């Protein structure tokens, strides 16, 4: 009870601080509307996270992805090194506990350097919810974030929304908790193998490239990514983690991204590794050539050879509308 009184008082102070930071952000963006000061964005991130840490002080409630990232960002904004050498970002996860339930929903927050001038990357992990319910929860959360005013510092609002709206999913959460028996029901079995062939206008961002790899490893997916212009991603595995991967990926800020082809097969209880075309997930680089600005292009002939080696040469035409040719062929 005491904690809830504290949270109520703290929330009032927090909202006053949010109002101050929002006004400060508006001022910064007015000064440079085309290119907001990234260092000022990072300062606001650190201030916001410090307040959230005060609100959720227990290590079991909030967990930072990389504890060295906070120090690196702080050193950068303090001028100890140039922004171009900042290779860390602020990311954390927060445990949200619905009342009268033994399970929890994990809120994952990853902040682009330009946040809050751009939306944060936010999604939930809820392994004990059904695929349909978890998808609805993430979609609703995403819609809420998109509905917020542009440039608004929003992490506390996101947490508050999740706490207030989890009740809509309480029926299934109660079933998952199985409070009376004190045990969780067995997760629904996934027997469908899925492979997605994804096309992007470009993949340059070091953070997107890291997410593409890290999420695949987290979800136990195999495949590959090809950065540059255009960008290519292939992921394969059980349908639920593949769909979760695509849900996260398409929520990032893209000029253009789409699934070019989706392969689906019910494999029953057969060994999934028999259906994989790739043994792990890796980023591929094929003789990158520089272009304008930060643009760079890969050798598409070598991409075709790579696809052929993995029994996927036909996908080249799906991606680019022409037949593939390897680098040993002459015109």
N, C-alpha and C positions, 0 to 999 in steps of 0.2 A: 504493500500500500504506500509506504514511504517513497518507494522508487517512482510510483506513478505521480505523486505530488511533486517530486523533484522534476520529472519529465515535463509536467505541465508548466512549471515555472521556467524551466530551461527553454521550452518551446517558445514562450513569449519573448525571451531574450534573443533566441535564435532568429525569430522572424524579424525583430528589429535589426539584427545584424544583416540578415538577408536583404532587407530594404535598403540599408546603407550600401551593401556591395552591388546591388542591382543598379542604384543610381550612379555608382562609380563606374560600372561597366558601360552604362549608357553614355556617360561622359567620354570614356575612352573611345568608344565606337564612333561617336560624333566627331572626335578629333581626327580619326583616320578610318573612314567608313569602308574604304576598299581593302585595307589590310590592317585589321586591329592589332594592337601591340601584343605579340604572343607572350612576352615576358609579363605583361600585366595580367593576361589570362592565367598564366601559371601562378602568379601571386594569389589571385582569387581562388584558384583550386586549392592551394595550400591552406588558405584561411577557412574555406568551406570544410575541408577534410578535418582540420583541427577541431572545428565545432562538432562535427559528427563523432569524432573520437571522444570528446567530452560527454556526448550523449550516450555513447555505447562504449564504456571504458573496458569491459571485460574482453580478454583475448579470445574467448569462445564466441563472442558476438561479431566482432569485426576482424578481418584478417587481410593484411596488405599482401599483394602479390609479390612485390619486391621491395623489401625494406630499405634497400640502398637507393631506390628511386627517389624517395622523399628528400634525402640528403643531396642527391645529385641535382634535383630541381631547385632546391633551396640555394645551393652553391651557384647555380646558373643565374637565378634572378638577382643574387647578390653581386653578380659581376665577376665571380671567380674564374669563369671560363665562358667562351662565346656560345651562343645558342646553337650554332651549327654542330657543336660537339656534344649536344645533349641527346643521348640515345635511350633515355628512360622515359617512362610515362607513369602517371599515377593510376593504379588499379587496385581494387579491393573487393572483397565479398562480405556480405552482411547476412547473418542468420535471422530470419523473420519467423517467430514462433506464434502461430495462431493460438488463441486461447483454448484450453481444454483439449489439447492435441499433443501427442508424443513426438510427432514428426515436425519438420520445419521446411520452409522454402528458403533457398539461398538466392540472394540478390547479388548479381555480379555487375560491377561498375568499372568501366575502363574509359579513361578520359583522354581524348585527343588533346594535343597541346593547345588547340584553338578553342577548346571549351572554356567558358560558356558561350562564346560567339557561335559555336556549332553544337549540335546535340551530343550528349554523351552516348557511349555504347553501353546499353543496359539490357540485361536479360536475366531470367531466373533459371535455376536448376531445381527440379523437383522430381527425382527419380522414382518416387513412390506414387506419383499421379499417373493417370492413364495418358496416353499420347494425345488424345483429343482434348482432355481437360487442360493439360499443360500447354498445348498449342493455343487454346483460347485465352489462357492467362497471359502468355507472352504477347499475343496479338493485342489484347486489351491494354496491356502496359505500354506497348509501342504506340498505340493510338493516343493514349493519354499524353505521352511525351511530345508527340507531333502537335497536339492541341495546345501546348504551352506557348506563350509569347516567345518570339525569337529572341535569343540572347539572354534568356532568364536562367539564373542559377537555380538548378532544379533538383538536386539530389535529395534534399530533405523532403521536397514535395513528392518525389517518386516513392520514397520510403513510406511516407504518410499514406499515399494512395494505395500502396500494396497492403499495408496494415488494415486500412479501412475496407478494402474490396475483396480480401481473401474470403470474407464471409459468403460471397456468392458461390464459392467453390467448397463451402464447408461440408456439404453433404458427402462429397467424394473424399475430402480430407478425413472426415470422421470414419468413413469405411476403411480408408487406408490405415488410420491409426489403430482401429479395432481395439478401442480402449478397454472394453469389457474383458477381452481375452489377453490383452497386453502383448499382442504380437502383430507384426505387419503381414498382410496377405502376400502371397507370391506374386511377383511381377508378371504381367502378361508376356507370353513367349513371342519372340519375334522370329519368324521363319522366312521372311522375305528378303532376298538379296537385291540391293539397289546400287546402280552406278549412275552418277550425274556427270555430264559433260557441260561445263560452265564457261561462258565467254564474257570477257569484260573489255571495254574500250581500251583500258590500260590498267596496269598494276605497277605503281611506282613507290608508294608509301612504304617505308621500312616497317611501320607498325601493322599495316594490312598484311604485308608479307609474313610477319611474325605470327599474326593471328591465324592466317591460313594454315600455317604449319602446326602451331600449338593446338588449335581446335581439332585438327585431324588426329593428332596424337592422343589428345584427351578422350576423344570419342572412338578411338581404336579403328580409324578408317585408313585405308590405303589409297594410293593414287599419286598425283604430282601436281605441281603448280609451275607455271611459266610466267615470270614477271616481264614487264616491258609493255610495248604497244604493238599488237593487242596483248591482253592477258588471258591466260588459259588455266582452268582448274578442273581436275578430275578427282572425284572422291567415290569410293565404293566401300560397301559393308552392309550391315543389317539396316533395314529401312528406317527404324526410329532414329538412330544416331545420324544417318545421312540427312534426314529431314531436319533434325535439330541443327546440323551444320549449315544447311542452306538457309534456314531461318536466321541464324546469326549473321551469315555472310551478307545476305541481301539487305540487312539493316544498316550496314556500313554506308558511308557516303560514296556513291559511285556516279560517274558520268553515264555509264550504261553497263548493265550486267544482266545476263539471262541464261537460263538452262537451254542449251541447244539440243540435247538429247538425253532421255532418261531411259535406262534399261532396268527392267524389273523381272524377277524370277522367284517363285516360291520354291525354296530348297528343302523344306521340311526340317528334319533333324540331321541332314547331311552336313559334312564338314565344309564350313564357309570358305576355307582356304582353297578348295578345289575350284571355286568360281572367281577368285580374284585374278586380275590381270597384272596387278602390282603387289609386291610383297610388303611394301612399307609406303610411307608418304614422304616425298622429298621435293625440294625445289630444284628445277632444272634450268640451266643457263647454257644457251647454244650460241657462242660467238657473238656476244652483244655488240651492237654498233650504235654509236651515238647519233642523236638527231638534234632538233632545235631544243634549246633549254635543257630540261632534265629528261627529254625523250630519249629512249633507246629501243632498238628493235633486235629481235633474235633471228637467227638463221632458220627460216621456216623449212628449208630443205632438211636440216638436221632434226627438226621437230617431226617431220614426216617419217624419217628413218626410225626415230624413237617410237613413234606410234606403230609402225610396221613391226618392230621387234616385240611389241606387246599385243599383237593381233588386233590392232585398232586403226589401221591405215585408212579405213573408210571414213573415219571421223574428220579427217583433214578437209574433205569436200563439204561436210556438214558445217564446219567452222568458216571456211573461206570461199566456198562456192566454186572451187577449181580442183582439179585432180592434183594430188601431191606428186612431187618429184624429189628424189634424193639428190644429195650433193655430188654423186658420181655421174649422174646423167648429164649429157651435154645437149645444148639446144640444136 
